[in-house]
Amino acid sequence: MTGIVDSLAGSAEPFADAAAFARGFDLKRLPADFIDDPFPYYRALREHDPVHRMPDGAYLITRWRDCDAVYRDARVFSSDKKVEFRPKYGDAPLFEHHTTSLVFNDPPLHTHVRRAIQGALSNRVIAETEAGLVALVDRLLDAIAAKGRADVIEDFAAAIPVEIVGNLLGVPRADRGPLRGWSLAILGALEPVLTDEQMARGNDAVRDFSAYLSGLIAERRRAPGDAEKDLLTRLIRGEQEGRTLSQAELTQNCIFILNAGHETTTNLIGNALDIFIRFPAERRRLIENPALMKSAVEEVLRYESSNQLGNRGVAEDTVLGGVAMPKSTLVTLCIGAANRDAEPFPDPDRFDVARNPTRHLAFGSGIHMCAGMSLARLEGRIAIERFLARFPDYEPDGAPTRSRRARFRGFTALPVRLRS
């Protein structure tokens, strides 16, 4: 398997080994270099076995049209994970969290929670967030400018979404220290294969976060905030079809909101600033044409999707990509592969800040399209725009450290030297 990258890059028969690799691919036994560069592997799968049955019986799909079809048919392809996650987590806090949160549920719970979240993330609320976001970004840039160098992740990208989501939930600033660690531990437990240590960290994080939220929720019940702006107050008060959220539903979806808002936005910002090191001509093109910022953010989301994998369960017998799938079949959507598919994206391995329009699947599609995508786009745009304006000639200051996860693509460290 480890020879596939060389085979794809320069062999006279570039796919001589790719077909065999694709047939034997297993998410639970990844090649050593997969995390660093999964895209040659995705290409092999997409071209040779796009609806690939893995050794455990689950299917991995890598074509854009198949992933989009799954996202758009929530009736046949269920997001409910109770059956899938029971063997993985057992009767543990991670099971309760991941089977109660918005993203891993079907209507009516999904509809109920989503409407409450969307109401608190209206266009007006997001617009009112912009001034505070700009001020936050500028404070972070001032701090790293004084040092002359920075870890883009620790000092910048990761600090932004934690503050924004903390504000939305009304978490006191003094209490925000553990939020990022809790989020990383819980989301890390979604990987295809877990060590005992990862499982323990994830369960401990759910317990600790839930205990903290029980006090925050009790305080908000005693002293509600403005339901038009305070997301926690809105979730507490929200009623849909005659019911409010239970305490467990409320707690676990507050955890989900932090996780969803933190990880993907941190990765969006970090991936963008890494890409602009690797593609200096596109960086210069964007700096000279700031009107391209919107399309540039979308291209980052396509080119290095923050979330690489999604999952569904087949709710009734169906056919996907020409392959018959009986009820209860598990399907993994390879978002990262779909977003490099040449069918919707000509010359897909070229990074182009002016690519437009782009129908990437970084935020999904259908009823599960990311409820916070407008906020994530705003955070990404402001952070990237103001960083490049302040430090147009920033340079690497050592090797970056990539997060060693298959599901989420990003960095744990990205050291740079700053030149104003």
C-alpha positions as CSV (number, residue, x, y, z in Angstrom):
1,M,0.0,0.0,0.0
2,T,2.8,2.5,0.8
3,G,3.9,2.5,-2.8
4,I,0.7,4.0,-4.1
5,V,1.8,7.6,-3.9
6,D,4.9,7.0,-6.0
7,S,2.8,5.0,-8.4
8,L,0.3,7.7,-8.8
9,A,3.0,10.4,-9.1
10,G,5.3,9.2,-11.7
11,S,5.0,5.7,-13.0
12,A,4.6,5.1,-16.7
13,E,1.6,3.0,-15.7
14,P,0.3,5.3,-12.9
15,F,-2.6,3.1,-11.9
16,A,-0.8,-0.3,-12.1
17,D,-1.0,-0.6,-8.3
18,A,-4.0,1.7,-7.7
19,A,-6.7,-0.8,-8.6
20,A,-5.4,-3.5,-6.3
21,F,-4.9,-0.9,-3.6
22,A,-8.5,0.4,-3.9
23,R,-9.9,-3.1,-3.7
24,G,-8.0,-3.8,-0.4
25,F,-8.5,-0.4,1.2
26,D,-9.6,-0.4,4.9
27,L,-10.2,2.7,7.0
28,K,-9.2,0.7,10.0
29,R,-5.8,-0.1,8.6
30,L,-4.5,3.1,7.0
31,P,-1.2,3.3,5.1
32,A,1.5,5.1,7.1
33,D,1.5,8.2,4.9
34,F,-2.3,8.5,4.5
35,I,-2.8,11.2,7.0
36,D,-0.1,13.4,5.5
37,D,-1.5,13.2,2.0
38,P,-4.7,11.1,1.5
39,F,-5.6,12.6,-1.9
40,P,-3.7,10.1,-4.1
41,Y,-5.5,7.3,-2.2
42,Y,-8.8,9.0,-2.6
43,R,-8.2,9.3,-6.3
44,A,-7.4,5.6,-6.6
45,L,-10.6,4.7,-4.8
46,R,-12.7,7.2,-6.8
47,E,-11.4,5.9,-10.1
48,H,-11.2,2.1,-9.4
49,D,-13.7,1.3,-6.7
50,P,-15.9,4.3,-5.9
51,V,-18.4,2.3,-3.9
52,H,-15.9,0.3,-2.0
53,R,-16.9,-2.5,0.4
54,M,-14.5,-2.6,3.3
55,P,-13.6,-5.8,5.3
56,D,-16.2,-5.0,8.0
57,G,-19.0,-4.8,5.4
58,A,-19.4,-1.0,5.5
59,Y,-19.1,0.9,2.2
60,L,-16.8,3.9,1.5
61,I,-18.0,6.2,-1.2
62,T,-15.7,8.7,-2.9
63,R,-17.5,10.2,-5.9
64,W,-19.2,13.6,-5.5
65,R,-22.5,12.6,-7.0
66,D,-22.8,9.6,-4.7
67,C,-22.0,11.6,-1.6
68,D,-24.4,14.3,-2.6
69,A,-27.2,11.8,-3.2
70,V,-26.7,10.3,0.2
71,Y,-26.8,13.7,1.9
72,R,-30.0,14.6,0.1
73,D,-31.9,11.5,0.9
74,A,-32.4,11.5,4.6
75,R,-35.2,9.0,4.5
76,V,-33.1,6.2,3.0
77,F,-29.8,7.2,4.5
78,S,-30.3,7.7,8.2
79,S,-28.0,9.7,10.6
80,D,-29.2,7.8,13.7
81,K,-26.1,6.1,15.1
82,K,-27.5,4.1,18.0
83,V,-27.0,0.7,16.3
84,E,-23.6,1.6,14.9
85,F,-22.1,3.2,18.0
86,R,-23.2,0.7,20.6
87,P,-20.5,-1.8,19.8
88,K,-17.9,1.0,19.6
89,Y,-18.7,2.8,22.8
90,G,-20.8,0.5,24.9
91,D,-22.9,2.1,27.7
92,A,-20.6,5.0,28.2
93,P,-20.8,8.9,28.1
94,L,-19.5,9.0,24.5
95,F,-22.4,6.8,23.4
96,E,-25.0,9.1,25.1
97,H,-23.4,12.2,23.6
98,H,-22.9,11.0,20.0
99,T,-26.4,9.5,19.9
100,T,-28.2,12.5,21.3
101,S,-26.5,15.3,19.4
102,L,-28.0,17.1,16.4
103,V,-25.6,15.6,13.8
104,F,-26.3,12.0,14.6
105,N,-30.0,12.1,14.7
106,D,-33.0,12.1,12.4
107,P,-36.2,14.1,12.6
108,P,-38.1,14.9,14.8
109,L,-35.2,15.5,17.3
110,H,-33.0,16.8,14.6
111,T,-35.6,19.2,13.4
112,H,-36.4,20.5,16.9
113,V,-32.7,21.2,17.8
114,R,-31.8,22.6,14.4
115,R,-34.6,25.1,14.4
116,A,-33.6,26.4,17.8
117,I,-29.9,26.7,16.7
118,Q,-30.8,28.4,13.4
119,G,-33.0,30.9,15.1
120,A,-30.1,32.0,17.3
121,L,-27.8,32.1,14.3
122,S,-30.0,34.3,12.1
123,N,-28.4,36.7,9.6
124,R,-29.0,39.6,11.9
125,V,-27.2,37.9,14.8
126,I,-24.3,36.9,12.6
127,A,-24.0,40.4,11.3
128,E,-23.9,41.7,14.8
129,T,-21.1,39.3,15.6
130,E,-18.8,40.8,13.0
131,A,-17.6,43.8,14.9
132,G,-16.6,41.7,18.0
133,L,-15.0,39.1,15.7
134,V,-12.8,41.8,14.0
135,A,-11.8,43.1,17.4
136,L,-10.9,39.6,18.6
137,V,-8.9,38.9,15.5
138,D,-7.0,42.2,15.8
139,R,-6.1,41.5,19.4
140,L,-4.7,38.2,18.5
141,L,-2.7,39.6,15.7
142,D,-1.3,42.4,17.9
143,A,-0.2,39.8,20.4
144,I,1.7,37.7,17.8
145,A,3.1,40.7,16.0
146,A,4.9,41.7,19.2
147,K,6.6,38.3,19.2
148,G,7.6,38.3,15.6
149,R,6.7,34.6,15.2
150,A,3.7,32.4,16.1
151,D,2.1,29.0,16.1
152,V,-0.8,29.8,13.8
153,I,-3.0,27.1,15.5
154,E,-2.3,27.7,19.2
155,D,-1.9,31.5,19.0
156,F,-4.6,32.3,16.4
157,A,-6.8,29.8,14.7
158,A,-7.9,27.8,17.7
159,A,-8.6,30.9,19.9
160,I,-11.2,32.4,17.5
161,P,-14.0,29.8,17.5
162,V,-13.7,29.0,21.2
163,E,-14.4,32.7,21.9
164,I,-17.2,33.0,19.4
165,V,-19.0,29.8,20.6
166,G,-18.3,30.7,24.2
167,N,-20.1,34.0,23.6
168,L,-23.1,32.4,21.9
169,L,-23.6,30.0,24.8
170,G,-22.8,32.7,27.4
171,V,-19.9,30.8,28.9
172,P,-18.0,33.1,31.3
173,R,-14.6,34.0,29.8
174,A,-12.9,32.7,33.0
175,D,-14.4,29.2,32.4
176,R,-13.3,28.8,28.8
177,G,-9.9,27.3,29.4
178,P,-10.9,23.6,29.2
179,L,-13.3,23.9,26.2
180,R,-10.8,23.2,23.5
181,G,-9.3,20.2,25.2
182,W,-12.8,18.7,25.9
183,S,-13.7,19.3,22.2
184,L,-10.6,17.6,20.8
185,A,-11.0,14.6,23.1
186,I,-14.7,14.1,22.2
187,L,-14.2,14.5,18.5
188,G,-11.0,12.4,18.5
189,A,-13.2,9.5,19.7
190,L,-15.0,9.5,16.4
191,E,-11.9,8.0,14.6
192,P,-12.4,4.7,12.9
193,V,-9.9,3.0,15.3
194,L,-9.5,4.1,19.0
195,T,-6.9,3.3,21.6
196,D,-8.0,2.7,25.2
197,E,-6.4,6.1,26.1
198,Q,-8.4,7.9,23.4
199,M,-11.6,6.3,24.6
200,A,-10.9,7.2,28.2
201,R,-10.1,10.8,27.3
202,G,-13.3,11.1,25.3
203,N,-15.5,9.7,28.1
204,D,-13.8,11.9,30.7
205,A,-14.3,14.9,28.5
206,V,-18.1,14.2,28.1
207,R,-18.4,13.7,31.9
208,D,-16.5,16.9,32.8
209,F,-18.2,19.0,30.1
210,S,-21.7,17.7,31.1
211,A,-21.0,18.5,34.8
212,Y,-19.9,22.0,33.9
213,L,-23.0,22.6,31.7
214,S,-25.4,21.4,34.4
215,G,-24.4,24.4,36.5
216,L,-24.5,26.8,33.5
217,I,-27.9,25.6,32.4
218,A,-29.3,25.9,36.0
219,E,-28.0,29.4,36.2
220,R,-29.5,30.3,32.8
221,R,-32.9,28.9,33.9
222,R,-32.7,31.2,37.0
223,A,-31.6,34.2,34.9
224,P,-32.4,33.8,31.2
225,G,-30.6,35.8,28.6
226,D,-31.9,37.4,25.5
227,A,-33.4,34.5,23.5
228,E,-32.7,36.4,20.2
229,K,-28.9,36.3,20.9
230,D,-28.3,33.8,23.7
231,L,-28.3,30.4,22.2
232,L,-28.5,28.5,25.5
233,T,-31.6,30.5,26.6
234,R,-33.1,29.8,23.2
235,L,-32.5,26.1,23.5
236,I,-33.9,26.0,27.0
237,R,-37.1,27.9,26.0
238,G,-37.4,26.3,22.5
239,E,-40.5,24.3,22.0
240,Q,-41.4,22.4,18.8
241,E,-44.5,20.3,18.4
242,G,-45.4,20.6,22.0
243,R,-42.1,19.5,23.6
244,T,-38.9,21.1,24.9
245,L,-35.6,19.5,25.0
246,S,-34.9,17.1,27.9
247,Q,-31.9,17.9,30.2
248,A,-29.8,15.2,28.4
249,E,-30.8,16.6,25.0
250,L,-30.0,20.1,26.1
251,T,-26.6,19.2,27.6
252,Q,-25.4,17.0,24.8
253,N,-26.4,19.5,22.1
254,C,-24.5,22.3,23.9
255,I,-21.5,20.0,23.8
256,F,-22.1,19.4,20.1
257,I,-22.4,23.1,19.3
258,L,-19.0,23.8,20.8
259,N,-17.4,20.8,19.1
260,A,-18.9,21.6,15.7
261,G,-18.0,25.3,15.9
262,H,-14.5,24.7,17.2
263,E,-12.9,22.0,15.2
264,T,-14.0,22.8,11.7
265,T,-13.3,26.5,12.0
266,T,-9.9,26.0,13.5
267,N,-9.1,23.7,10.7
268,L,-10.4,26.1,8.1
269,I,-8.2,28.9,9.2
270,G,-5.1,26.8,9.8
271,N,-5.5,24.9,6.5
272,A,-5.8,28.2,4.7
273,L,-2.7,29.7,6.1
274,D,-0.8,26.5,5.4
275,I,-2.1,26.4,1.8
276,F,-1.0,30.0,1.2
277,I,2.6,29.0,2.2
278,R,2.5,26.2,-0.3
279,F,0.9,28.3,-3.1
280,P,2.5,31.7,-2.8
281,A,1.3,32.9,-6.2
282,E,-2.3,32.3,-5.1
283,R,-1.6,34.2,-1.9
284,R,-0.3,37.1,-3.8
285,R,-3.2,37.0,-6.2
286,L,-5.6,37.1,-3.3
287,I,-3.8,40.0,-1.6
288,E,-3.8,42.0,-4.8
289,N,-7.5,41.1,-5.5
290,P,-9.3,41.2,-2.1
291,A,-12.7,40.8,-3.9
292,L,-11.6,37.1,-4.3
293,M,-11.7,36.5,-0.6
294,K,-15.2,34.9,-0.6
295,S,-14.3,32.4,-3.4
296,A,-10.9,31.8,-1.7
297,V,-12.5,30.7,1.5
298,E,-14.8,28.3,-0.5
299,E,-11.7,26.9,-2.3
300,V,-10.0,26.2,1.0
301,L,-13.1,24.4,2.2
302,R,-13.0,22.3,-1.0
303,Y,-9.3,21.7,-1.3
304,E,-8.6,20.8,2.3
305,S,-12.0,20.0,3.8
306,S,-11.9,20.4,7.5
307,N,-14.2,17.4,7.9
308,Q,-13.1,14.5,5.7
309,L,-15.6,11.7,6.6
310,G,-19.3,11.4,7.3
311,N,-21.5,8.4,8.1
312,R,-25.0,7.1,7.3
313,G,-27.0,3.9,7.9
314,V,-29.2,2.5,5.2
315,A,-32.8,2.6,6.5
316,E,-34.3,0.5,3.6
317,D,-33.0,-1.6,0.8
318,T,-31.5,0.6,-1.9
319,V,-29.0,0.9,-4.7
320,L,-26.2,3.5,-4.6
321,G,-23.7,4.0,-7.4
322,G,-24.9,0.8,-9.0
323,V,-24.4,-1.3,-5.9
324,A,-27.3,-2.9,-4.0
325,M,-27.3,-2.2,-0.3
326,P,-29.7,-3.9,2.1
327,K,-31.2,-2.3,5.1
328,S,-28.7,-1.7,8.0
329,T,-25.7,-1.3,5.7
330,L,-23.3,1.3,7.0
331,V,-22.0,3.9,4.6
332,T,-19.0,6.3,5.0
333,L,-19.0,9.4,2.9
334,C,-15.5,10.5,1.9
335,I,-16.0,14.3,1.8
336,G,-12.3,14.9,1.1
337,A,-12.4,12.6,-2.0
338,A,-15.7,14.0,-3.2
339,N,-14.3,17.5,-3.1
340,R,-11.4,16.5,-5.4
341,D,-13.7,14.8,-8.0
342,A,-13.0,16.1,-11.5
343,E,-16.7,15.7,-12.5
344,P,-17.9,18.8,-10.6
345,F,-14.4,20.4,-10.2
346,P,-12.3,20.6,-13.3
347,D,-8.6,20.2,-12.6
348,P,-9.5,19.4,-9.0
349,D,-6.0,19.2,-7.6
350,R,-5.3,22.8,-8.6
351,F,-5.8,25.4,-5.8
352,D,-7.6,28.4,-7.4
353,V,-8.7,31.3,-5.3
354,A,-11.0,32.4,-8.1
355,R,-12.8,29.1,-8.5
356,N,-16.5,29.9,-8.7
357,P,-19.1,28.6,-8.3
358,T,-18.0,25.6,-6.3
359,R,-20.5,22.9,-5.0
360,H,-18.2,21.5,-2.4
361,L,-19.6,19.2,0.4
362,A,-17.5,20.6,3.2
363,F,-20.7,21.6,5.0
364,G,-22.7,18.6,3.7
365,S,-26.0,19.2,2.0
366,G,-29.7,18.4,2.5
367,I,-31.3,18.6,5.9
368,H,-28.0,18.0,7.7
369,M,-26.2,20.9,6.0
370,C,-24.2,22.6,8.7
371,A,-26.4,24.9,10.8
372,G,-23.4,27.2,11.6
373,M,-21.9,27.4,8.1
374,S,-22.6,31.2,7.8
375,L,-20.8,31.8,11.0
376,A,-17.9,29.6,10.1
377,R,-17.5,31.4,6.8
378,L,-17.5,34.7,8.5
379,E,-14.9,33.6,11.0
380,G,-12.7,32.2,8.2
381,R,-13.0,35.2,6.0
382,I,-12.2,37.8,8.8
383,A,-9.3,35.7,10.2
384,I,-7.7,35.0,6.8
385,E,-8.3,38.5,5.4
386,R,-6.9,40.3,8.4
387,F,-3.9,38.0,8.8
388,L,-2.9,38.4,5.2
389,A,-3.3,42.2,5.4
390,R,-1.1,42.3,8.5
391,F,1.5,39.7,7.5
392,P,1.4,39.3,3.7
393,D,5.0,37.8,3.6
394,Y,4.8,35.4,6.5
395,E,7.0,32.3,6.2
396,P,7.3,28.9,7.8
397,D,9.3,28.7,11.0
398,G,9.8,24.9,11.2
399,A,7.8,21.9,10.1
400,P,4.1,22.0,10.8
401,T,2.5,19.2,12.9
402,R,-0.6,17.6,11.3
403,S,-3.3,16.2,13.5
404,R,-3.1,12.4,13.2
405,R,-6.8,11.9,12.5
406,A,-8.5,10.6,9.4
407,R,-11.9,12.2,10.1
408,F,-10.8,15.8,10.7
409,R,-8.0,17.4,8.6
410,G,-6.0,20.1,10.2
411,F,-2.9,20.9,12.3
412,T,-1.9,20.9,15.9
413,A,1.0,23.2,15.3
414,L,1.9,25.6,12.3
415,P,4.9,27.7,13.2
416,V,5.5,30.9,11.2
417,R,7.7,33.9,11.1
418,L,5.9,37.2,10.7
419,R,6.9,40.0,8.4
420,S,4.6,43.0,8.4
